[in-house]
Amino acid sequence: MQEEVVRKRAWLTDQQFLELLGAANLIPGPNSTEMAIHVGRLRAGRRGLIVAGACFILPAFLMMLLLAWAYVKFGPMPQLQSVLYGAKPVAAVIVTLALVGWGRAALTSRWMVALLATAILLALWHVNELAIILGAGILAAAVSRAAGIRTLRSAAIWPVFLFFAKVGSVLFGSGYILIAYLRGDLVDRLHWLTEPQLLDAVIAGQVTPGPTFTTATFVGYLLAGTPGAVAATLGIFLPAFLFVGLTGPLIERLRRSETAVAFLDGVNAASLGVMAVVMVDLGRAAITDVLTIVLAGLAALMLWRKFAGPTVLLLAGAAVGALSSLWAS
């Protein structure tokens, strides 16, 4: 998204992009979707807000709906594992290089670097990510102010919608945190899904483009067919539109306040630290053998030299993973 809206189209500056990223980290819901909604709002007001969010979600929703239908009709899809095998190391490299780019723009002082390092340590100690991010923002604002520093088919549609609306309203951070929520509620507490079904839904969310939160589409389909998929998708994404619509206009006002700017700077530095720790875990899971090491190295080289974009590299990694599975069989 940064590549498209900052560098290619010049719709935003790096600083504006980072401010939106900090604001998205402070409200519940899927961060990537909220970023798309923010960009749409800045480009074309309320209509742009709706269009950008809908267009960001719809392709992933349709692909996830198709995957869920195939899953129910034909059973679990082990082929997804091989596709994910090739795509994950490439994804790890793409996000890591994006973090490096954000760091260059966000870490403008030794103070911000210190906040980043502190956030990494706290994340490694499993401190709640929202507490880290908010704490860094409050600390940066306080310092600025003080020193003058700048498979239940009978499930009803309404409960499915309400459950995912609740998740979309209270879940902070990236789509990976969604997995913990779904396991705790749908598998352990409500027993609406089995553990293998949840894992298959997670895999489907990883190998399709778009926001990871469209895992909800897959789960909704398992619970109540196509109506359930629609209800789950509306439920989990609707709060993001509301939150961005309410908080978006405040960003311009906050930009004029030194305290608020310092707060967002602290939030950005801590967010980078939290995401860096997540990327270490993702890298360990994704880069496991010689082939994945080669894929990650080639992806890093291609991105660094600008020989190919993220989408092409992800598709290429997925294709290599699928071919390696066929070769092994």
C-alpha positions in Angstrom: 0.0 0.0 0.0 2.9 2.4 0.8 4.4 1.6 -2.6 1.2 2.3 -4.4 -0.2 5.4 -2.6 3.1 7.1 -1.6 5.7 6.3 -4.3 3.7 5.5 -7.4 0.7 7.8 -7.1 2.0 10.4 -4.6 -1.4 10.6 -3.0 0.2 10.8 0.4 3.6 11.8 1.8 5.6 9.3 3.9 4.8 11.3 7.0 1.0 11.3 6.2 1.2 7.5 5.6 2.9 7.0 9.0 0.4 9.2 10.8 -2.5 7.1 9.3 -0.7 3.9 10.3 -0.3 5.2 13.9 -4.0 6.2 13.9 -5.0 2.7 12.6 -3.0 1.0 15.3 -5.0 2.9 18.0 -8.5 1.8 16.9 -9.9 -1.7 16.9 -10.3 -3.6 13.6 -8.1 -4.8 10.7 -5.2 -2.3 10.3 -4.7 -2.9 6.6 -8.4 -2.3 5.8 -8.5 0.8 8.0 -5.5 2.1 6.1 -7.3 1.6 2.8 -10.4 3.4 4.2 -8.3 6.3 5.5 -6.7 6.7 2.1 -10.0 6.7 0.4 -11.4 9.3 2.8 -8.4 11.6 2.2 -8.7 11.3 -1.6 -12.5 11.5 -2.0 -14.3 12.2 1.3 -17.0 9.9 2.6 -17.7 8.4 -0.8 -14.0 7.6 -1.2 -14.1 6.0 2.3 -16.8 3.6 1.3 -15.4 2.8 -2.2 -11.8 2.2 -1.0 -12.9 -0.1 1.9 -15.3 -2.0 -0.3 -12.9 -2.5 -3.2 -10.1 -3.6 -0.7 -12.4 -6.2 0.8 -14.4 -7.5 -2.1 -11.8 -9.4 -4.1 -10.6 -11.3 -1.1 -14.2 -12.0 0.0 -15.1 -13.5 -3.4 -12.0 -15.7 -3.5 -12.5 -16.8 0.1 -16.1 -17.6 -0.6 -15.0 -19.8 -3.6 -12.4 -21.5 -1.4 -14.9 -22.2 1.4 -17.4 -23.7 -1.2 -14.6 -26.0 -2.5 -13.6 -26.9 1.1 -17.2 -27.9 2.0 -17.8 -29.7 -1.3 -14.4 -31.5 -1.7 -13.0 -31.6 1.8 -9.7 -30.2 3.2 -7.2 -28.9 0.6 -3.7 -30.1 1.3 -2.6 -28.3 -1.9 -2.9 -25.0 0.0 -0.1 -26.1 2.3 2.3 -26.4 -0.6 1.2 -23.0 -2.0 1.6 -21.4 1.4 5.1 -23.1 1.7 6.3 -21.1 -1.3 4.5 -17.9 -0.5 5.3 -17.4 3.1 9.1 -16.8 2.8 8.4 -14.2 0.1 5.7 -12.6 2.3 8.2 -12.4 5.2 10.7 -10.6 3.0 8.1 -8.2 1.6 6.9 -7.1 5.1 10.4 -7.0 6.5 11.6 -4.6 3.8 8.4 -2.5 4.3 9.3 -2.3 8.0 12.8 -1.0 7.0 11.2 1.7 4.8 8.8 2.7 7.6 11.7 2.8 10.0 13.7 5.3 7.9 10.7 7.7 7.9 9.6 7.1 11.5 12.9 6.9 13.5 13.8 10.5 13.2 15.7 10.8 16.4 17.6 8.8 19.0 14.6 9.1 21.2 12.4 7.3 18.7 15.1 4.6 18.3 15.0 4.2 22.1 11.2 3.8 22.0 11.6 1.2 19.2 14.1 -0.8 21.2 12.0 -0.7 24.3 8.9 -1.8 22.4 10.9 -4.8 21.0 12.0 -5.8 24.5 8.4 -5.5 25.9 7.0 -7.5 22.9 9.6 -10.2 23.5 8.4 -10.4 27.1 4.8 -10.9 25.7 3.5 -7.6 27.0 0.1 -6.7 25.4 0.8 -5.0 22.1 -1.9 -2.3 22.6 -0.4 -1.4 26.0 3.1 -1.1 24.4 1.8 1.2 21.6 -0.4 3.4 23.8 2.3 3.6 26.4 4.8 4.7 23.9 2.5 7.3 22.6 1.6 8.7 26.0 5.3 8.7 27.0 6.3 10.6 23.9 3.5 13.1 24.3 4.4 13.6 28.0 8.1 14.1 27.1 7.2 16.5 24.3 4.9 18.5 26.6 7.5 18.6 29.5 10.7 19.4 27.5 9.2 21.1 24.4 10.4 18.2 22.1 8.7 18.2 18.7 -19.7 -26.8 10.6 -23.0 -25.7 12.2 -25.4 -25.3 9.2 -28.3 -24.5 11.5 -26.5 -21.6 13.0 -28.6 -18.4 12.7 -27.2 -15.5 10.6 -27.8 -12.9 13.3 -25.5 -14.7 15.9 -22.8 -15.1 13.3 -23.0 -11.4 12.4 -23.0 -10.3 16.1 -20.0 -12.5 16.9 -17.8 -11.1 14.1 -19.0 -7.6 14.7 -17.9 -8.0 18.4 -14.5 -9.3 17.2 -14.1 -6.4 14.7 -15.0 -3.9 17.5 -12.5 -5.1 20.1 -9.6 -6.7 18.2 -6.5 -4.5 17.9 -3.6 -5.1 15.6 -3.0 -7.4 12.6 -5.0 -10.4 11.3 -2.7 -12.8 13.0 -4.3 -11.9 16.4 -7.7 -12.9 14.9 -6.6 -16.6 15.1 -6.4 -16.5 18.9 -9.8 -14.9 19.2 -11.4 -17.5 16.9 -9.8 -20.4 18.6 -10.8 -19.2 22.1 -14.4 -18.6 21.1 -15.4 -20.8 18.2 -13.3 -23.9 19.0 -12.9 -23.9 22.8 -15.9 -22.1 24.1 -18.8 -22.4 21.6 -17.6 -25.6 19.8 -18.8 -24.2 16.4 -15.6 -25.3 14.7 -13.0 -28.0 15.1 -9.3 -27.2 15.3 -8.6 -28.6 11.8 -11.4 -26.5 10.3 -10.0 -23.4 12.0 -6.5 -24.2 10.7 -7.8 -24.7 7.2 -9.6 -21.3 7.4 -6.4 -19.7 8.5 -4.4 -21.2 5.6 -7.1 -20.0 3.2 -6.7 -16.5 4.6 -2.9 -16.6 4.2 -2.9 -17.7 0.5 -5.5 -15.3 -0.8 -4.8 -11.6 -1.5 -6.4 -8.9 0.6 -6.9 -8.5 4.3 -6.3 -11.5 6.5 -9.6 -10.8 8.2 -11.4 -12.4 5.3 -10.7 -15.6 7.2 -14.1 -14.7 8.7 -15.7 -15.2 5.3 -14.4 -18.8 5.2 -15.6 -19.5 8.8 -19.0 -17.8 8.1 -19.5 -20.1 5.2 -18.7 -23.2 7.2 -21.2 -22.1 9.9 -24.2 -21.0 7.6 -23.3 -21.2 3.9 -23.2 -18.1 1.7 -25.5 -16.0 4.0 -23.2 -16.9 6.9 -20.1 -15.8 4.8 -21.8 -12.5 4.0 -22.9 -11.9 7.6 -19.4 -12.7 9.0 -17.7 -10.4 6.5 -20.1 -7.5 7.2 -19.7 -8.1 10.9 -16.0 -8.1 11.1 -15.3 -5.2 8.7 -18.3 -2.8 9.4 -16.7 -1.5 12.7 -13.6 -0.5 10.8 -15.6 1.8 8.5 -17.3 3.4 11.5 -14.1 3.9 13.5 -12.2 5.4 10.5 -15.2 7.6 9.7 -15.3 8.9 13.3 -11.5 9.3 13.9 -10.3 10.2 10.4 -11.3 13.9 10.5 -9.5 14.3 13.8 -6.1 13.5 12.2 -5.8 16.9 10.5 -6.5 18.6 13.8 -4.1 16.5 15.7 -1.4 17.3 13.2 -1.5 20.9 14.4 -0.8 19.9 18.0 2.9 19.3 19.0 1.7 17.0 21.8 -0.5 14.9 19.4 2.3 14.7 16.8 4.7 13.5 19.5 2.1 10.9 20.6 1.8 9.5 17.1 5.5 9.5 16.7 5.8 7.3 19.8 3.0 5.1 18.6 4.7 4.6 15.2 8.0 3.7 16.8 6.4 1.2 19.2 4.3 -0.3 16.3 7.5 -0.9 14.4 8.9 -2.7 17.4 5.9 -4.9 17.9 5.7 -5.8 14.2 9.4 -6.5 14.1 9.0 -9.2 16.8 6.1 -10.6 14.9 8.2 -10.8 11.7 10.9 -12.7 13.6 8.3 -15.4 14.5 6.9 -15.3 10.9 10.4 -15.7 9.5 11.1 -18.7 11.7 7.9 -20.4 10.6 8.4 -19.5 6.9 12.1 -20.1 6.3 12.7 -23.7 7.2 14.8 -25.3 4.6 17.1 -24.7 1.6 14.3 -23.9 -0.9 12.6 -21.4 1.4 16.0 -19.7 2.1 16.5 -19.4 -1.7 13.0 -18.0 -2.2 13.5 -15.5 0.6 16.9 -14.4 -0.8 15.7 -14.1 -4.3 12.6 -12.1 -3.2 14.8 -9.7 -1.2 17.1 -9.2 -4.1 14.2 -8.6 -6.6 12.5 -6.1 -4.3 15.8 -4.3 -3.4 16.7 -4.0 -7.1 13.1 -3.3 -8.1 13.0 -6.1 -10.6 9.5 -7.2 -9.5 6.7 -6.1 -7.2 5.2 -7.9 -4.2 2.2 -9.3 -6.1 4.4 -11.0 -8.8 6.8 -12.3 -6.2 4.0 -13.8 -4.0 2.5 -15.5 -7.0 5.9 -16.8 -8.1 6.6 -18.1 -4.6 3.2 -19.9 -4.4 3.8 -21.5 -7.8 7.2 -22.7 -6.8 5.7 -24.2 -3.6 3.0 -26.0 -5.6 5.6 -27.3 -8.1 7.8 -28.5 -5.3 4.9 -30.5 -3.9 4.2 -32.1 -7.3 7.9 -32.9 -7.8 8.1 -34.6 -4.3 5.0 -36.7 -5.1 
